[in-house]
Amino acid sequence: MSEESFEYIYTPCDRENKTCEAVKHCVECNDYYCQSCTDSHKRFSPLIGHSLLDVGHGKQTGNQPTNSPEFPTERCSIHKGKIVDMFCEKHNTVGCYVCIAKDHKLCPESQIYSVPDMLDTLFKLSDIQQNRGLLKQTIASMTTLGDSADIRLEALNKAKKRALDQIAKFQRILETIFRNAADSSRQEVEKAYKKIENEILQNKRNVDDTIDALQNIGDKLNKATANRAQQFVCSKMSEKNIKEAKNEKLKQPTYDNTEMDISFHPNYKLKDYIQGLHGIGEVRAGEEKRCDLYKLKSSRDINIKISGDTNSCYSYGCCLTDHQLIVTDHNNKKVKRFGTQSLTIIDNCTLDSFPYEICCASNKDEVAVACKKHTRSKGNNLSNTQFNCLNGEAGVCCDGKDNIIVACRSSNSIVQFHENGKNVGVIVKQKEPISVYFHTSLNRIFVTIRDSDILRMYELE
């Protein structure tokens, strides 16, 4: 039989230059086998589960058959080894015959199909093309989601590093505090030591001086053997020195032993407190808290110019005490007080220097006014969060809710930041603001304006 008369050629035999007719096609191997090799194919354990199909199962393209029969090769992910060759039209899903029998037993039999048997009916090229497009879109969408996850992971790593840096920084602060406390205890030991050492050395010097005086007068007394007058004088002087020596002895402290006591008694309450701590601070984890931008509800201008002002007003700052608004007026050397409800002048105080910034003192009836160059105070636990995108000089205040309100003069705006440095947004545009103060209970901000008789109040929500 010639090779040309075979519809399917047995591929392995063909590679050995043998001409055999193929009778079976293996779905998994994607190859054709003659009858002899088909029988051998069934004997090997790894090949027993392979699907062997008659070569006539394939479709023809024109006058030539396809390379392999149109039969699914996908394996079931649940029932290993089973071919996904069944379709449930009701649920629009495919599965192996075990999946269909188990999960779709209530579905109408008229809607259960064998994929190879009903391929001509089920297969629609438009569906394939549509699904290819949907796959591309879904892959693009999931890629974007994956990129977003990468961005979040990068942000998470930065947050972790920032938290660890903050722990290390606070640890150094604590170490400095403990080192200073230990140094203070060492200084107390040195102070106690020096005090006792000086007393001992002074007593020793007194004893040495007394011994020298006694030895000196004794030598004189021994040398005056031929001079009775000298002997008499030296004898009387020796009596005086002996008496002084006895008095010096009485002054000297007596010790039962040679040990001196400088002891250190640890603060065990501090030790027990530290041991009881589970950390040196609170760790907060999770999604970043949402920070909403304040919305402008209304605004009102407050005229801070009063009778007696000889110059236009220029306020560098304001603050709030109990129901009172205190404002500096640099150009007129005054501090002015207004009611927070009526926003009318109550009284004023004339200073002997030009006032700049102002803040409430610990005593609620007092305020502190800076009358020279601007200064900053520094505490032990100040953080170093930087606020970017600010233009020009800025006045700053807090709202008591993790937000920082900043007056940006050159950008002519009042900007809201979160305490972590995130720019939340512009609350309101304001020409050349100098300072800003937040009234926490009324949700109001008071803004002083450069070279202006007006202090502007914004009510927020």
C-alpha positions as CSV (number, residue, x, y, z in Angstrom):
1,M,0.0,0.0,0.0
2,S,1.5,3.3,-1.0
3,E,1.8,6.3,1.4
4,E,-0.4,8.4,-0.8
5,S,-3.4,6.2,-0.2
6,F,-3.4,6.8,3.6
7,E,-5.6,9.6,5.0
8,Y,-3.6,9.7,8.2
9,I,0.1,8.7,8.6
10,Y,1.4,7.3,11.9
11,T,3.7,10.0,13.0
12,P,6.3,8.0,15.1
13,C,6.6,5.3,12.4
14,D,6.9,8.1,9.8
15,R,9.9,9.5,11.7
16,E,11.6,6.1,11.3
17,N,10.8,6.1,7.6
18,K,8.1,3.5,8.1
19,T,4.8,3.9,6.3
20,C,1.8,2.8,8.6
21,E,-1.7,3.9,8.6
22,A,-2.8,5.8,11.8
23,V,-6.0,4.5,13.4
24,K,-6.0,6.5,16.6
25,H,-5.2,10.0,17.7
26,C,-4.1,10.8,21.3
27,V,-5.5,14.1,22.5
28,E,-2.8,14.5,25.2
29,C,0.1,13.6,22.9
30,N,-1.4,15.4,19.9
31,D,-0.1,12.6,17.7
32,Y,-1.3,9.7,15.5
33,Y,-0.7,6.0,16.2
34,C,-1.0,2.8,14.2
35,Q,-2.9,-0.2,15.7
36,S,0.3,-1.8,17.1
37,C,1.5,1.3,18.9
38,T,-2.0,2.1,20.1
39,D,-2.0,-1.2,21.9
40,S,1.4,-0.4,23.4
41,H,0.2,3.1,24.3
42,K,-2.5,1.5,26.6
43,R,0.0,-0.6,28.5
44,F,2.1,2.2,30.1
45,S,0.8,3.6,33.4
46,P,1.5,7.3,32.6
47,L,-0.4,6.9,29.3
48,I,-3.4,4.9,30.5
49,G,-5.5,8.0,31.2
50,H,-4.9,9.5,27.7
51,S,-7.9,9.9,25.4
52,L,-7.5,7.9,22.2
53,L,-9.9,8.9,19.5
54,D,-10.7,7.4,16.1
55,V,-9.0,9.4,13.4
56,G,-12.3,9.9,11.7
57,H,-13.3,12.2,14.7
58,G,-11.6,15.1,13.0
59,K,-13.0,17.8,10.7
60,Q,-11.7,18.4,7.3
61,T,-10.6,21.7,5.9
62,G,-11.3,21.6,2.1
63,N,-10.0,18.2,0.9
64,Q,-7.4,17.9,3.7
65,P,-8.1,16.7,7.3
66,T,-6.9,18.9,10.2
67,N,-3.8,17.9,12.2
68,S,-5.9,16.7,15.2
69,P,-9.5,15.9,15.9
70,E,-11.6,18.7,17.4
71,F,-11.8,17.3,20.9
72,P,-11.1,19.3,24.2
73,T,-7.8,18.7,25.8
74,E,-8.4,20.8,28.9
75,R,-8.3,18.8,32.2
76,C,-10.7,19.3,35.0
77,S,-9.1,21.2,37.9
78,I,-11.3,19.4,40.4
79,H,-11.5,15.9,39.1
80,K,-7.9,15.3,38.0
81,G,-7.5,13.5,34.7
82,K,-11.0,14.1,33.5
83,I,-11.5,15.9,30.2
84,V,-13.6,19.1,30.2
85,D,-15.9,18.0,27.4
86,M,-19.5,18.8,28.8
87,F,-21.5,22.0,28.5
88,C,-24.5,23.2,30.6
89,E,-26.4,25.7,28.5
90,K,-28.5,26.8,31.5
91,H,-25.5,28.0,33.5
92,N,-23.3,28.7,30.5
93,T,-20.5,26.7,31.9
94,V,-18.3,23.7,30.9
95,G,-17.0,20.9,33.0
96,C,-16.1,17.2,33.0
97,Y,-18.8,14.6,33.1
98,V,-18.4,14.3,36.9
99,C,-18.9,18.0,37.5
100,I,-22.0,18.0,35.3
101,A,-23.4,14.9,37.0
102,K,-22.7,16.3,40.4
103,D,-23.4,20.1,40.1
104,H,-25.9,20.2,37.3
105,K,-28.1,17.2,38.0
106,L,-31.2,19.4,38.3
107,C,-30.6,21.0,35.0
108,P,-32.7,19.9,32.0
109,E,-31.1,17.2,30.0
110,S,-32.0,19.1,26.9
111,Q,-29.5,21.8,28.0
112,I,-26.6,19.4,28.7
113,Y,-24.3,18.8,25.7
114,S,-21.2,16.9,24.8
115,V,-18.9,19.5,23.3
116,P,-17.5,17.3,20.5
117,D,-20.9,16.0,19.5
118,M,-22.6,19.4,19.4
119,L,-19.6,21.5,18.4
120,D,-21.2,22.7,15.1
121,T,-24.2,23.9,17.0
122,L,-22.4,25.4,20.0
123,F,-19.4,27.0,18.3
124,K,-19.8,30.6,17.2
125,L,-16.8,32.5,15.9
126,S,-18.3,35.8,17.0
127,D,-18.4,34.6,20.6
128,I,-14.7,33.6,20.4
129,Q,-13.7,37.0,19.0
130,Q,-15.9,38.7,21.6
131,N,-14.3,36.7,24.4
132,R,-10.8,37.4,23.1
133,G,-11.6,41.1,23.3
134,L,-13.1,40.7,26.8
135,L,-10.0,38.8,27.9
136,K,-7.8,41.6,26.7
137,Q,-9.9,44.2,28.5
138,T,-10.0,42.1,31.7
139,I,-6.3,41.4,31.6
140,A,-5.7,45.2,31.2
141,S,-8.1,45.9,34.1
142,M,-6.5,43.3,36.3
143,T,-3.0,44.6,35.3
144,T,-4.1,48.1,36.4
145,L,-5.4,46.5,39.7
146,G,-2.1,44.7,40.1
147,D,-0.2,48.0,39.4
148,S,-2.4,49.6,42.1
149,A,-1.5,46.8,44.5
150,D,2.2,47.4,43.7
151,I,1.7,51.1,44.4
152,R,0.0,50.3,47.7
153,L,2.8,47.8,48.6
154,E,5.4,50.5,47.8
155,A,3.4,52.9,50.0
156,L,3.1,50.3,52.7
157,N,6.9,49.7,52.6
158,K,7.4,53.4,52.9
159,A,4.9,53.6,55.8
160,K,6.7,50.7,57.5
161,K,10.1,52.4,57.1
162,R,8.6,55.6,58.4
163,A,7.2,53.9,61.4
164,L,10.5,52.1,62.1
165,D,12.3,55.4,61.7
166,Q,9.9,57.0,64.2
167,I,10.5,54.2,66.7
168,A,14.2,54.5,66.3
169,K,14.0,58.3,66.7
170,F,11.8,57.9,69.8
171,Q,14.1,55.2,71.1
172,R,17.1,57.7,70.8
173,I,15.0,60.3,72.7
174,L,14.3,57.8,75.5
175,E,17.9,56.7,75.5
176,T,18.9,60.3,75.8
177,I,16.5,60.8,78.7
178,F,17.7,57.8,80.5
179,R,21.3,58.7,79.8
180,N,20.7,62.1,81.2
181,A,19.0,60.7,84.2
182,A,21.9,58.2,84.8
183,D,24.3,61.1,84.4
184,S,22.4,63.1,86.9
185,S,22.6,60.1,89.4
186,R,26.4,59.9,88.7
187,Q,26.7,63.6,89.4
188,E,24.9,63.1,92.7
189,V,27.4,60.4,93.6
190,E,30.3,62.6,92.6
191,K,28.8,65.5,94.6
192,A,28.4,63.3,97.7
193,Y,31.9,61.8,97.2
194,K,33.5,65.3,96.9
195,K,31.8,66.6,100.0
196,I,32.9,63.7,102.1
197,E,36.4,63.6,100.5
198,N,36.9,67.3,101.2
199,E,35.8,66.8,104.9
200,I,38.2,63.9,105.3
201,L,41.1,65.8,103.6
202,Q,40.4,68.9,105.7
203,N,40.4,66.8,108.9
204,K,43.6,65.1,107.8
205,R,45.2,68.5,107.2
206,N,44.2,69.7,110.7
207,V,45.6,66.5,112.3
208,D,48.8,66.9,110.3
209,D,49.1,70.6,111.4
210,T,48.5,69.6,115.0
211,I,51.2,66.9,114.8
212,D,53.7,69.3,113.3
213,A,53.0,71.8,116.1
214,L,53.4,69.2,118.7
215,Q,56.7,67.9,117.2
216,N,58.0,71.4,116.8
217,I,57.4,72.4,120.4
218,G,58.8,69.0,121.6
219,D,62.0,69.6,119.7
220,K,62.3,73.1,121.3
221,L,61.7,71.7,124.7
222,N,64.4,69.0,124.3
223,K,66.9,71.6,123.1
224,A,66.4,74.0,126.0
225,T,68.0,71.7,128.7
226,A,70.5,74.3,129.7
227,N,68.1,77.3,129.7
228,R,65.4,76.9,132.3
229,A,63.6,80.1,131.2
230,Q,63.3,78.6,127.7
231,Q,62.3,75.3,129.1
232,F,59.5,77.0,131.1
233,V,58.2,78.9,128.0
234,C,58.3,75.8,125.9
235,S,56.6,73.7,128.6
236,K,53.8,76.1,128.8
237,M,53.5,76.3,125.0
238,S,53.5,72.5,124.9
239,E,50.6,72.4,127.4
240,K,48.7,74.8,125.1
241,N,49.4,72.6,122.1
242,I,48.4,69.4,123.9
243,K,45.1,71.0,124.9
244,E,44.5,72.2,121.3
245,A,45.4,68.6,120.1
246,K,42.8,67.2,122.5
247,N,40.2,69.7,121.2
248,E,41.1,68.8,117.6
249,K,40.7,65.1,118.4
250,L,37.3,65.8,119.9
251,K,36.3,67.5,116.6
252,Q,37.4,64.6,114.5
253,P,34.6,62.1,113.6
254,T,35.0,58.7,115.0
255,Y,34.4,55.6,112.7
256,D,33.6,52.1,114.0
257,N,35.1,50.7,110.8
258,T,37.0,51.9,107.7
259,E,34.0,51.6,105.3
260,M,32.4,54.7,104.0
261,D,28.8,54.7,102.7
262,I,27.8,56.1,99.3
263,S,25.0,54.0,98.0
264,F,22.6,54.0,95.1
265,H,19.0,52.9,95.6
266,P,17.4,52.1,92.3
267,N,13.9,53.4,91.5
268,Y,12.2,50.0,91.3
269,K,8.8,51.6,90.5
270,L,10.3,53.0,87.3
271,K,11.8,49.5,86.5
272,D,8.5,47.8,87.1
273,Y,6.6,50.4,85.1
274,I,9.0,49.9,82.1
275,Q,8.8,46.2,82.4
276,G,5.0,46.4,82.3
277,L,5.0,48.2,79.0
278,H,4.3,46.3,75.8
279,G,6.0,48.9,73.6
280,I,7.2,52.4,73.6
281,G,4.1,53.7,71.7
282,E,0.9,52.7,69.9
283,V,1.1,51.0,66.5
284,R,-1.8,51.8,64.2
285,A,-2.2,49.8,61.0
286,G,-4.7,49.7,58.2
287,E,-5.8,51.9,55.4
288,E,-5.0,55.6,55.6
289,K,-7.8,57.5,57.3
290,R,-9.9,59.5,54.9
291,C,-9.4,63.2,55.4
292,D,-12.2,65.4,54.0
293,L,-11.5,68.9,52.9
294,Y,-13.3,71.6,54.8
295,K,-16.0,73.4,52.8
296,L,-16.6,77.1,53.0
297,K,-20.0,77.9,54.5
298,S,-19.8,81.6,54.9
299,S,-17.4,84.5,55.5
300,R,-17.4,87.8,57.4
301,D,-15.1,90.8,57.6
302,I,-14.2,92.2,61.0
303,N,-13.0,95.8,61.1
304,I,-10.1,95.9,63.5
305,K,-9.4,99.7,63.1
306,I,-10.6,101.7,66.1
307,S,-10.7,105.3,67.0
308,G,-7.3,106.5,68.1
309,D,-5.4,104.5,65.4
310,T,-3.1,106.8,63.6
311,N,-2.0,104.3,61.0
312,S,-3.6,101.6,58.9
313,C,-3.7,98.3,60.7
314,Y,-1.4,95.4,60.1
315,S,-2.0,92.3,62.2
316,Y,0.6,89.5,62.3
317,G,-1.5,87.2,64.5
318,C,-4.5,86.5,66.6
319,C,-5.6,84.0,69.2
320,L,-8.7,83.0,71.2
321,T,-9.2,83.0,74.9
322,D,-12.6,82.2,76.6
323,H,-15.1,83.8,74.2
324,Q,-12.6,86.5,73.2
325,L,-10.6,87.2,70.1
326,I,-7.2,88.9,70.7
327,V,-5.5,90.6,67.7
328,T,-2.1,92.3,67.4
329,D,-1.9,95.6,65.5
330,H,1.7,96.1,64.5
331,N,1.4,99.5,62.9
332,N,-0.4,101.0,65.9
333,K,1.5,99.2,68.6
334,K,-1.7,97.7,70.1
335,V,-3.3,94.5,71.2
336,K,-7.1,94.5,70.6
337,R,-9.8,92.4,72.2
338,F,-13.0,91.4,70.4
339,G,-16.0,89.3,71.4
340,T,-16.2,86.0,69.4
341,Q,-20.0,86.2,69.2
342,S,-20.5,89.9,68.5
343,L,-17.1,90.3,66.8
344,T,-17.1,93.9,68.1
345,I,-14.2,95.6,70.0
346,I,-14.2,95.3,73.8
347,D,-11.0,97.1,74.6
348,N,-7.3,97.5,73.6
349,C,-3.9,97.8,75.1
350,T,-1.1,100.1,73.8
351,L,2.4,98.7,73.9
352,D,5.8,100.3,73.9
353,S,7.0,98.2,71.0
354,F,5.7,96.8,67.7
355,P,3.8,93.5,68.3
356,Y,4.1,90.6,66.0
357,E,2.7,87.2,66.9
358,I,0.5,86.3,69.8
359,C,-0.6,83.1,71.7
360,C,-2.5,82.2,74.8
361,A,-0.6,81.6,78.0
362,S,-1.2,78.7,80.4
363,N,-3.2,81.2,82.4
364,K,-6.4,81.7,80.4
365,D,-6.5,85.4,81.4
366,E,-3.1,86.1,79.8
367,V,-1.6,86.1,76.3
368,A,2.0,86.2,75.2
369,V,3.0,88.7,72.6
370,A,6.2,88.7,70.5
371,C,7.5,92.2,70.1
372,K,10.8,91.4,68.4
373,K,11.9,89.0,65.7
374,H,10.0,85.8,65.3
375,T,11.3,82.9,67.4
376,R,10.4,79.3,67.7
377,S,10.3,77.1,70.8
378,K,11.6,73.6,70.7
379,G,10.4,70.6,72.8
380,N,11.9,67.2,73.3
381,N,9.3,65.3,71.1
382,L,8.9,67.6,68.1
383,S,8.4,65.7,64.9
384,N,9.9,66.8,61.5
385,T,7.0,66.4,59.1
386,Q,7.5,68.5,56.0
387,F,4.6,70.2,54.2
388,N,5.4,70.6,50.5
389,C,3.9,72.8,47.8
390,L,3.8,75.9,50.1
391,N,4.7,79.3,48.5
392,G,5.9,82.2,50.6
393,E,5.5,82.9,54.2
394,A,2.9,80.9,56.1
395,G,0.9,81.1,59.3
396,V,0.0,77.7,60.8
397,C,-2.7,76.3,63.2
398,C,-4.3,73.0,64.1
399,D,-8.0,72.0,64.1
400,G,-7.7,69.4,66.8
401,K,-8.6,66.7,64.3
402,D,-5.3,65.7,62.8
403,N,-5.4,68.6,60.3
404,I,-3.0,71.5,59.8
405,I,-4.4,74.7,58.4
406,V,-1.8,76.9,56.6
407,A,-2.0,80.5,55.4
408,C,0.1,80.7,52.2
409,R,0.8,84.3,51.4
410,S,2.4,84.1,48.0
411,S,-0.1,81.6,46.7
412,N,-3.0,83.6,48.1
413,S,-4.7,80.6,49.7
414,I,-5.6,78.8,52.9
415,V,-4.5,75.2,52.6
416,Q,-5.5,72.1,54.5
417,F,-2.9,69.4,55.3
418,H,-3.2,66.1,57.1
419,E,-0.7,65.7,60.0
420,N,1.2,63.1,57.9
421,G,2.0,65.8,55.4
422,K,-0.6,65.0,52.8
423,N,-2.0,68.0,51.0
424,V,-5.8,67.7,51.4
425,G,-6.5,70.8,49.3
426,V,-7.2,74.5,49.2
427,I,-10.1,75.6,51.5
428,V,-10.4,79.1,50.2
429,K,-8.4,81.6,48.1
430,Q,-7.4,84.6,50.2
431,K,-5.1,87.4,49.1
432,E,-1.9,87.8,51.1
433,P,-2.9,86.0,54.4
434,I,-0.5,86.5,57.2
435,S,-1.8,84.3,60.0
436,V,-4.6,81.8,60.6
437,Y,-6.3,80.7,63.8
438,F,-8.8,77.8,64.1
439,H,-11.8,78.0,66.5
440,T,-12.3,74.3,67.3
441,S,-15.8,74.5,68.9
442,L,-17.3,76.8,66.2
443,N,-15.4,75.4,63.2
444,R,-14.3,78.9,62.3
445,I,-10.9,80.2,61.0
446,F,-9.8,83.8,61.6
447,V,-7.3,85.1,59.0
448,T,-5.2,88.2,59.3
449,I,-4.4,90.0,56.1
450,R,-1.3,92.0,55.1
451,D,-1.6,95.8,55.4
452,S,-5.4,95.6,56.0
453,D,-7.9,97.0,58.5
454,I,-9.9,93.8,58.0
455,L,-9.6,90.5,59.8
456,R,-11.6,87.8,57.9
457,M,-13.6,85.1,59.5
458,Y,-14.5,81.9,57.6
459,E,-17.2,79.5,58.8
460,L,-16.5,76.0,57.7
461,E,-18.4,72.7,57.5
